[in-house]
Amino acid sequence: MRVAAATLLLLCLPTFVRAEGTNGQGFSFFSSFLQMIAALTIVIGLILITRHFSNKIMGEAAPSRFSSKHIRLVETRYIAPKKSLILVEVGGAYLLLASSEGSLTFIKQVDILEDIEVLDGAGTVRGGLVGLLRGEKGRQKG
């Protein structure tokens, strides 16, 4: 808090000194600019202080935009313009959905424990999530 007060004083001090030295000689762009910077600093400081204390008071009760516990987007693959396949986890079940320009279609429920093998362009086999969990590396398909 002392640092903020010292910063505010240092920002405002040149403005006060400059304003006293003009004695009504006209408009000073520099003093107006310093006043604007000081006001902006005060407003941003008040916003940050308000956010800090509101988070402290509300604790974890404040709803977060990204804190969904039951629905999770696992992966999205675009297959054409405005067309994609979406893998979503809902309550522990994995759903494969197809998204097109005007619709979202359920394709099937995927059992993630299946060993799904995907071929790379180089001819190696990727075991997907199960392969990563087992520690398998890419192996040559023979």
Buried (B, 14 or more C-beta within 10 A) or exposed (E): EEEEEEEBEEBBEBBBEBBEEEEEEEEBEEBEEBBEBBEEBBEEBEEEEEEEEEEEEEEEEEEEEEEEEEEEEBEEEEEEEEEBBBBBBEEEEBBBBBBEEEEEEEEEEBEBEEEBEEEEEEEEBBBBBBBEEEEBEEEEEE
